[in-house]
Amino acid sequence: MASIKDVAKLAGVAASTVSLVLNNKGYVSETTRQKVRKAMDELSYVPSDVARNLSMNRTNTIGVVIPSISHPFFGELVQALEIELFSRNYKVMLCTTMAKKNAEIEFIEMLKRKNMDGIIMGAHTMDTSIYNNLNRPVLAFDRYIGDDIPIVCSDHALGGLQAAQAMLKHNPKHVVQIIGAQNVATPAQTYHEVFQQELANHGVKVDNYEMEWNAFTMKQFDDAARHVFELYKDIDGIFTTDMPALRCLGLAASCGYSVPETLKIVSYDGTVVTETGAVPITTIRQQLDKLAELSAEAIVAMVNGTEMPDLTPVPTKLISRKTC
């Protein structure tokens, strides 16, 4: 395989001149540029990404921090982010934090050492102080990390209102929300608040069943669904994210409920699991493609020091199906 020195020798120039041509830096006459390019073609020279990135103090890699890749929402998010970042000539380095001690801290240390150009942080970390004073590009995905860290998120107020309006069409009397741990600082808590307030405005009783922190396993979703049916015997509506909604749907019949006749279910997120079962679930869809596009655009702007895009929350969509 030809090296940069081989190209320089054939073109009759210094290796540093070849480097200037490759990185489009400094002044090189057009005649010399043509000589270098011709030599590269003759030698089938392929520039080293590692060497180029070192010279530019870049890795063209963005770290993505999430709780778990096995959860449908985060799996679909990472896929969408990888596509969007790849189209901008960046690769993804993934860090999952669930069941790993200090994984996130080690990831941040890599950012400090410039082993990556920036981080998109979407984990449910309790100690957000680890992101303080990094002085490196960090974008929060649906998380409150710090006043100086920008956030990309959905319009959760709209999502909560859409879910409430879908449920209210059926005149519910007692609805239960299965919610995430409330000690996690996230804009997503807004949709639960708006949903509850809107139903309360119409005289509907709403109870909240709070899951434990970092609950992302099927067993935890199954336990939550069972507990809800055990605790609230008179419910006629459930609002929660996709996975616990799926488990509630699966357990409803054995607990004496018929969906949608005696129990309405609305989920939040709208991942593929809501449409793949025998009974497709009515859902509030977060537009992950648009969220990923906005996240990629924002983190690349932060890395390059260019103008940030408008980070107005992305609207959600109500997808009406068979459960409500």
N, C-alpha and C positions, 0 to 999 in steps of 0.2 A: 504494500500500500504506500502510495506516494506521501511524502511529508511536505511541510511548508518549506523546508530547506531545498527539497528537490524542485519545487515550483520556482523558488528564488533563483536557483542555479540555471534552470532552463530559460527563465525570463531575463537573466542577466541583471538582477537587482538584488538588494539586500532582503533578508527574511522580514525585517521590520517593515519594508515597503509592501510586501505581500500582506502582512497583518493589517496595514492601513487600508488596503484595498478591500480586504475581507470584512472589516468592521466599519468601512465607509467613514474613516476618520482622517483628519489632517489633509494636507494638500498633496495630491499626486496628479501629475499631468495625465491627460486623456490618453496620450500615446503609451505611457507606462502602464496605465490601467489595462489597456487592450493587450499589451504584452503579457501581463500577469494572467488575465483571463484566458488568453490563448494557451499559455503554459498549463493552466489548471485543466483546460479541456483535453489537451494532449495527454496529460498524465492521469486523467480521470480522478482528479484530486477532490476529496470530500473533506470539507472543513470539520474540525473537531468542535462539537458543541461545548465540551468541557473547557477547552482552551479559550474559545470565544467568550464564554460566560465569565471565566476568570478575569479576562482582560477588561470586561465591562462591569465587573463586580456584581454580576447577576447570576442566578441559577435558573431562571425561567420556570420556577417551581412555586406553587402556592400550596400551603398546608391547609387542610380542611379537618377541623376538630368536631366530631359528633359523638353521641353516646354509643350508638350501635349501628353497624351496617346491615344487620339482619332485620331491623325494623323497616317495614315498607316505606314509611315517610322518608327516613334518612337514606334508605337505599335509592329511592327515586331522586332524591335531592342530589346525592353524590353523582349519580349518572348524569343528571342535567348539568351540574357544575363542571364535570369533566369535559362534556361536549363544548360548553361555552368557553371554558378556559383554553381548551385545545385549539379552538378557532382563533384564539388570540395568541397562539404560540406559547402557551403555558401548560405545564403538566401538573398533576395533582399528587400531593403526598398526603396520605390519609392517616388520621389518628383517631381510634375509637377509645373512649374513656371508661365505659362500663366494665366493671370487674378488673380494672387495671390500676394499681397504685402508682402515682407519680408520672403516669404516661404523659399527661398534659404538661406538666412542669418540664419534662425532658424535651417535649416538642417546642416549648417556648425558648428553652436554652438553644435549640437548633436555630431558631429564628434570630436570636441574639448573635449567634456565631455566623449568621448570614448563610446558613445551609439551605435557606429558602428565602423567597423575596417578600412573603407576606402570609398572613393567616386569616382564614374565614372561620370564625369560632361559632359553633352551634351546639356546644355541649351544655349540660345542665350543672355545671360546676357551681359549688357553693362558695368557694373562695375566689372571687373575681379579682382580688387584690394582686394576684400573680400577673395580671395584665397591666398593672400600673407602671408608668414611667418606662415603657418599653422603647419608645422612640423608633418603632418599626411599624410598618403597615399592618394594622389589625382591623378587620371588619366583623361586626357582630351580626350573626344571623338569628333574628328573633330572640335576642337576649339583651338585657341591660348589663353592660360590663363597666362602663365608665362614661363620664360626661364628654370626654374627648374622643370616644370611639363611636363612629357612625353605625347605624343599624339599618338592615334591610329586613322588612317584614311585610306580612299581609295586612290589609285593612280589617283588623279583627273586630272592630266595632260594627262594621258592616256585616261581617260574618255572623256575629251574635244576633244581630237584628234579623238577618235572613233566616236563621235557624228558628228564632222565636216566631216569626211570621208563618213559617211552614207548619210549626206545631200548633199555633193558635187556630189555624183553619179547621182543626178537628175538635175544638172546644175541650181541651184537656182539663183535668181537675187537680192532678198531682203528678208532677214531673220530677225526675231525679237526674242530676248531672253527675257524671263520674269525671272528676277533675284531677289534674296532676298536683304534685306537692306545691303548696302555696308559698313555701320558703324559697322557691326558685324565681328569680327576678326576670320575668319575660313579658313582652307585650301581649302574648297570647292569652294571658289572664283576662284581658279586656272582653273577649267574646263570651266568657262565662258570666261576667258581670252584667254585660248588656242583655244577654239572654234572660238572666234571672230577673232583672229589673223590668224588662218588657212584659214578661209573663206575670210578674207581680202587679203591674199596672192594669192587667186584665183579670185580677183576682185569682190567679192560678198559684197554687202552693208549689214551691220549688225547694227540694232538699239537695244538698251537695254531699257526695261521697268522695272523700279525698284519698287518692292512692299515695303510697309511700314514695319517697324520693328515688329517682332513677328507675322507675318501674317500667321495664320494656320487654319482659319475657311473657310467653304465652301463659304460663302458670299464673303469673301476677294478674294478667287480664282476666283469666278464668276465675280466679279467686274473687276479684272485684265484682264480676257479674253475679256470681253466686251470692255474695254478701248483700248486694243490692236487692235481689229477689227475696232474701231472707229477712232483711230489715224493713222493707217497705212493701207491705202486702197489697196496698190499694193503688199502686202507681199505674198510670195509663200512658206514660211517656218517658223516654230516656234520651238524653243528649250527652254525647261523649265523643272522643276521637275514634278513628276507624277500628282499631283492634279491639278495644273493649266493646264497641258497638257490635262487632262481628260475634263476639262471645255471648253477648246478651241475646242476639238473634238466635244463636245456636241452642241456648238453654231455655228460651222462652216457653216453648211447648211443654217441656218437662216440668216447668214451674207453674203451669196452668194458664199461660197466656197465648193468645193468638195474634200474630202480627200480619197485617196492621189492624185487625178488627178490634182487639181489646188493648193493644199496646202499640204505640207509635215509637219509632226509633229514627233519630237523625244523628248522623255522624259528622265529624269535622276533620278535614284534611283532604278527603276525596281521592285517596290512592287507589291503585288498581284492585285491591282486595274488595272494595265496596261494590264492584260490578261483576265479580267472577263467581259468586255463589248462586245457589238456586233461587234465592230471593235478593235481588239487587237492593242496596241500601240507599235511601235518600241521604244526600250528603252536602256539606258545604265544602267546595273544593278550593284549596289554595293553589294558585296557578304557579306550580313549581318551575315550569319552563321560563316564565317571566321573572320569577324571583331569582333563578339561577343566572339569567342574562343580566339582571341588574347587579347582582353580587359580583359577577365576573367583571363587568364594566367598572364597578366602583373600586374593587381591589387593584385592578390594573392601573387605574387612574392614581391611586394612592402610591403604588410602586413607582410610577413614572413622574409623580409630582405634577400631574395635569389636572384640569378642572374636573371636579366630581360631578357625576350625574345627579339628577333630581331623585332623592330617595323617598319620595312620597309613597306611603304604603300601597301595596298592590291590591286591587279589588278582588274579593272572593266571588265565587259563583255558586248559586243554589242548583244542584242537580236533583231533580225530582224523580224518584223511582218507586219501589213497591212497599217501603216500610213506613211511609208517612204521607 
